């Protein structure tokens, strides 16, 4: 009878080696996260340049997101199959090559194809970067690894639109993709030289092809629904309904398959850990709130307040820098044994405070009104995100760590897509309701509206309009005023609702199990 193999204790890199390894991993994670949003502000220029309609150009974003959400949970299995060094380096190379081909694309569907390939490569970077960063630090220094990765998670989606706007305004949309080339080439070289393979990771004896197929169908269809649902009027569309059925069947079949076999593509048995379950729910809510707020504020500032895209993006930078400054502070608190629950609750209160503050915006609001709440958002995101990321993979090592990282990142990505879909639905419904209410106040029986109408008519007459032209112009000005007011009220209600969604995290945080010593750890589940 063979004796079981002794598992060697993990060896952690130190000094310059660790700095290069962690630096390479975080740069790769940033590349992936920035490219999730970097093209958003360039879509109008791209559509005009390649002759695509508004609905067609959305596939440039959707194809990347669908590829991302499929590959992220499979990254651990692919790392074990090919070796983490080879898989990570290949992911960087694929992402870089696809970026080059995206920049050279001259028609829509070529661009969509290469964006999908770019998303496949990028999906392999995010979770693998997290496991690389966490694996570079011993358990007593995990807070540092958490802070470094959390920084990328927060900064990537925020800086993406800013970079996209600056590049598009000053160069051309092609450089949104070409900018990745020198970074990707250097990152691939460093990854091959410094990224270690997983200790004790064995190649899967069999490939779970059915599990992979069910995952592709379930998550791919779900991501498509979340990305495209608003454009197709949700379940009023037969196409969305069919995708929803396939998504539900695919996810159910995937879960059943992964729990029934001994060689799953994605190890769902990790959810035996109580804290891992709660942590991933929090991950999804945080993804919803952060992505939802990043999505809704630029729309609000540009459509209701008249800000430019560049002005909006530049305004969001100080809040992101506040996150960067706060992450090391959070890491310091965690090292000193401060309760992660207390830090997360503080972060949730700061995030919700930011959103509630925005809900009181008026048509006259300027950048001064928003400056302090955006700093609050930066601090709150750091205090909330960093412990949640650590919680999602705490106590896990090797392949389990890689699997847990994939699951938590997948749920955060889906949370972001859910946040955008929810905000779109909410804004559409809220706008219609608010417009209906506002229009009832504009009639010949309302003294305020008749006085305003008379004043506008008189003003137009005084600058040379005829009586009929002045009356028609006054009606148009009143309609424009109603449109602006309804948008502002709807956005403010959206901010308020997102604020309550963040507050919902507080009871979930209180449900977490904190062992003696104050640090949150994941159960082994055995």
N, C-alpha and C positions, 0 to 999 in steps of 0.2 A: 504494500500500500504506500502510495506516494505521500510524502509530507507536504503540507501546504507551504507555499513560498513565503519567505519573510519579506514584508513590504518595507523597503528602505524609507527612513524618515525623509520628508521633503527637504530639498535644498533650495534656499532662497537666494536670488542674485543680490549683489551689493554694489555700492559705489557707482562708478560710471556705467557699468553694465546694466544695472537696474534703471538708471536714469534714461539710458538710450532705449531700453525695452519698453518702459512705461511711456516715454515720450512718443515712440513709434505707435504704440497701441492707441493712445489718446488722439493722436493726429488722424489715424485711420477711422476711429469712431466719429471724429468731427467731420471728416470728409463725407462719411455716410449720412450723418444727420443734417449737415448743411445742404447736401444735394436733395434732401427730402423737400426743402422749401425754396431753394435758390432760384429755381426756374419760374416760380409762381408769378413774380413781377415782370417776367420777360415774355409771358405767354402771348400778349397782344402783338408784340414785335415779331415773335416767331411765327404766329399764324399769318400775319401779313406777308412775311418773307417767303414762306413755303406754300402759301395759298390754301390754308386750312380754315374751316369755319370755327366759330366759338365753341360749339359742342364737340367738334372733332379734336381740337387742340387740347381739351381736357384729358385725352388719353395719354398725353406726355407725362402728366402727373400720376394718373391712375395706374399705368403700366409699371412704373417704378414702385408704387406702394404695394401693388399686388405681389410683385416679385419679392419684395422685402418681407412681407408678412408670411410668405410661404417658406422662405429659406431660414429665417431667424430661428424658429424652433428646431430645425433640422441640423443646425450648425454643430451641435455636440456630436451627433451621429457621424456627420461628415468628417469632423476632426478626428474621431476615433478610426474611421475607415482609411483615411489618407495620411493621418498624422497631422497634429496641429500646425507644425511648422509649414508643411507643404500646403495644407488647406488655407491657412491664413495668407501665405505669400501668393498663392494662386488667386485668392479672392481680391487682393490688392491689384494684381496684374489684370484680372478680368475687369474690375472696376475702372482701372486706368485706360485700358484699351477701348472699353465701351464709351468712356468719356470722349476719347479722341474721335471715335466714329459718330457719336452724337453731334459733335461740332462740325463734322464734314457732311452731315445729312442734308439732303436737298429736297426731300419730300416727307410728308407726314408719317407714313407707315414705316419708312426706314428709321426715322427718329424714334418712333414708338418702340420698334423692335430693339434698338440699341439701348433705349431707356430701360426696357425690361431686363436686358442683359446686365446693365449697370446696376439695377436693383438686386439682381441675383448675386453679383459680386459684393455689393454694399451690405446686403443682409448677412453675408458671412463675416463681415468686419465687426458689426456691433457687438453681438454676444461674445464672439471670440476675444475681442478687445477687453471686454469686461472680465472674462475668466483669466486672461493674461495679466491684467492689472492687479486683480485680487490675488492671483497666485504669486505675484512678485513680492508680497508682504507677509510676514509671519502673523499669526492670529492677533498678537498684541498691537500690531500696527495696521489692522484692517481698516480702521477709521480713515487713515490716510488714503488707502486705495479707493475707498468708497467716495471720498471727497473729490479725488481726481476724476473718477469716472462720472460722478454726478455733475461735475463742471461741464463736461462734454455734452451730457444729456440736456442741460439747461441752455448752454450757449449756442449749440448747433442750430436748432430750429429758429432761434432769435436772430442770429447773425446771417442766416441764409437769405432772407428777403433783402436785408441791407446790402449785402455783397452783390446780389443779383441786380438790384436797382443801380448801384454805382457802376458795375461792369457794363450793363446794358446802356446806360446813359452816356458813358464815356468811350466805350469800345463798340462791341456788338454782342448779340446774344450768343454767338459761337464761343466767345471767350468765357461764358459761364461754365462751359465744359472744358475748354482748353486749359483753364487755370488749374485743373486737377492734375495735369500731366507731370510737371516737375515734382510735385509733392508725392504723387503716386509712385513714380520711378524710384525716388530716394527711399520711400517707405518700403517698397518691395525688397530692395537691396538690404535694408536694415532688418526687415522681418526675417529674411532667409538666414541672416548671420546671427541674430540674437534671440529669436522666439524659440523656446524649448518645446518639445513634445510633452504631452500629458504623462505624468508619472503613473505607471501601472495601468494605463489605458490599453485595452485589448481590442483588436479589430472585431466587429460583430461577426458571429459565426454565420449568420444568415442575414440577408437584407430583407427588411420589412417593406416589401414593395406595395402591398395592399394598404398598409398604414400610411405610406408616403402618398399614394394615390388619393386616399380619403382626405388626407390633410390638404392636399392641393385643391381638391374640389371644395371642401368645406370652407377653408380660410380664404381661398382665392375668390370664391363667389361672395363671401361675406364682405371682403374688402371692396369688391366691385360695387356691391349694393351701397355701402357707406359712402363711397366716392361719387357714384353716379346717380344715387337715388333721388336727390333733390332736383336734378336736371330732368329726370323722367317722371316727376310727380309721384314718386314712391310707388305704392301698390295700386295706383291707378294704371300703371304700366304692366302689360303682360310680361314684358322682358324682365322687369325687376321681380315680379312674382315667381317666375320660373327660376331665376337665380336664387331667390330666397328658399324655395323648396330644395334645390340642389345643395345649398349651403347647410340647411338643417339636416338633411339626410347624410351629407358628407361628414359633418361634425359628430353626429351620433354614431355613425359607423366607425369613425376614427377613434373615438373614446372607447367604444366597445372593443375594438381590435387591440388597442394598446394595453388594455387591462387584461386581455385574455391570453396574450402570448408572452414567451420568455425573452424575446429579443426585440422589444419595441423600438421603433424609430425615435419616439419621444417618450421618456420615462415619466408617465403621469402618476406613477406610484409615489413620486416625491411629494405629492400633495397629501400624503399621510401626515406630514409635518403641519401642525396646527398653525404655527406662526407663518409658514410659507404660504398657506392658503390666505390668511388675513393680509399678509404683506402684498400678495399679488392683486388682491381686490383693491387695496390702497394704491398700488402702482397704476391700476387702470383708472381710478378716480383722479389721481394726480395728473396722469396723461390727458384725461378729458379736460380738466380745469386749465392746465398750462397751455395746451394746444388750442383749446377753445378761446381763451383770453387773447392769445397771440393772433388768432384768426379774426376775432371780432373787433379788436381795437383799431387795426389799420383800416378796416371797412368803415368804422364809425368816424374816424378822424378824417378820412378822405371824402366820404359821401356827405357827412353832416357838418363837418367843421371846415372843409375846404383845404385841408393840408395836402401837400404833394407826397408822392410815394417816398422820395428821398428824405423829406422832412420827417415823415412818420417813422421811417426806419432808423434815422439818426437819433430821434427822440428816445427810442427804446434801448439804445446802447447803455446809458448810465445805469438803468435797472439791471441789465445783464452784468455789468461790471460790479455792481453791488453783490450779485450772486457770487461772482468770482472771489470777492473779498470775504464773503461770509462763509464759504465752504471750509477754509482752513480753521475758522473760528469754531464751526460745528465739529470738525475733526478733533480740535483741542478739547472741547467739552466732553466728547465721547471718550477720549483717552483718560480724562480725569474722573470718569465714572458717572457723569451726569446722566440721569435717566433719559434714554432715547424717547420714551413716551412724552416726557415734558418738552423735549426739543420739538417733536413732531406736532404736538398740540399748539405750541407757540407759533410754529410755521403755518399751521392751518389757520390760526386766528389772524396772522398777518396777511395771508393770501386772501382770506374772506374779507378782511378789512379793506384791502386794495379794491376788490370787486364791488363792495358796498359803496365805497367812496365814488367810484366811477358812475354808479347808478344815479348820482345826484348831478351829473353834468348838465349844462344848459347850452343853448345855441351860442352864448357869449363866452364859453369856456376857452381858455388859451392854455399854452404849454405849462404855465405856472400852476394851474389847477391840477394838472396830472403829474407833476414832477414828484411830489412826495409819495403819492400812492404807488408810483412805479418803483421807487426805492423800497417801499414796503414789500412789493411783490418780489423784488430781488432777494431781500432778506428771507421772506417767507418761503420762497422756493428752495433756497439752500437748506433751511432748517427742516423742511418737510421731506425733500427729495433724498438727501444724503442718508438719513437713518432708514428710510423705506428701501432704498437700493441695497443697503447692507443687510437689512432684515430678509429680503427675498432670497439671499444665498448664504445666510449665516450658518456656520457649522458644517458646510459642505465643502468637499475638496474634489480634485480630479474631474472625472467625467460627470459626477453628480453636480458639481459646481457649474460645469459647462451647460448641462441640461437645464438647471434652475435659472441660469442667466438667460438662456434662450426663451424659456417660458415667461419670465418677468418682462423681458424686452418686447416679446410678442404682445403681451397684454397691454403694455404701455403704448405700443404702436396702435393697437386696436382702440385703446382708450382715446387716443388723439383723433382717430377717424370717427369714433362715436361722438366726441365732443363737437367736431365740425358739423357732422350730420345733424346732431341735436340742435345746435345753434341755428343752422339753416332753417329747420322746421319751425323752431320757436320764433325766429325773426319774421318769417313769412306769415305765420298765424297772428303774431302780435301786431304786425303792421296793418293787416286787414282790420283787426278789431279796433285799433287806435284810430285808424282813418274813419271808420264808421262812426265812432264817438265824436271825433272832431268835426265831421261834416254836419252832424245834427245841430251844432252850435253856430253854423253859418246860415242864417236865414233872415228874412225881412222882419222877423219877430224878435231877433236878438239885437239889442241896442249897440253892443260893442262891435259886432261884425258889420252892422250897417254904417256905424260911424267910421270904421276903418275903410270900408268900401268907398264911402263918400270922400274920405280924405285922399285915398289913392287916385280916385277918378279926378278930383280937383287938381291934384299935383300933375297928372298927365296932361290935363287941359292947359295948365299954365305954361307947359313947355311946348305947346303947339299942336297937340293931338285934337282931332275933332271929338264931338260928344260921344259918337258911337265907338270910335277907336279908343278913347279914354276908358269907356266902360268895359270894352273887351280886354284891354290891357290890365285894368284893375282886377278883373276876374282871373286872368292868368297869374298875376302876382299873388292873389289870395290862394289860388290852387298850389302855387309853388311854395308858399308859406306853410300850407297844410302838409304838403309832402315832406318838407324839412322837419316840421314838428313831429309828424308821425314817425319818421326815421329815428329821431333823437329819443323819443319816448320808448320805442321798441328796443333800441339798443340798450337804453338804461335798464329796462326790464330784463334784458338778457344778462347784463352784468349782475343784477340782483339775484337772478336765478342761479348763475354760476357760483355766486358767493355762498348760497345755501348748499349747493352740491359739495363745496369744500368743507363746510361745517359738518356735513354728514360723516366726514372722516373721523371726527373727534370720538364718537362712541366706538368706532371700529378700532381706533388706537387704544382705547381703554380696555378692549377685549384681548389685546396682546398679552402673552405670558412673559413676565420679566423675572428671571431667576435671581438668586442672591448675587449681589454685586452690581445690579442695575443694568447689565448689558442684555440686549435681546438676542437670543440665539435660536436657531432652528433646531427642532427635534430631529433626531436621526430617522424617526419614523419606524423603528424596528421594535 
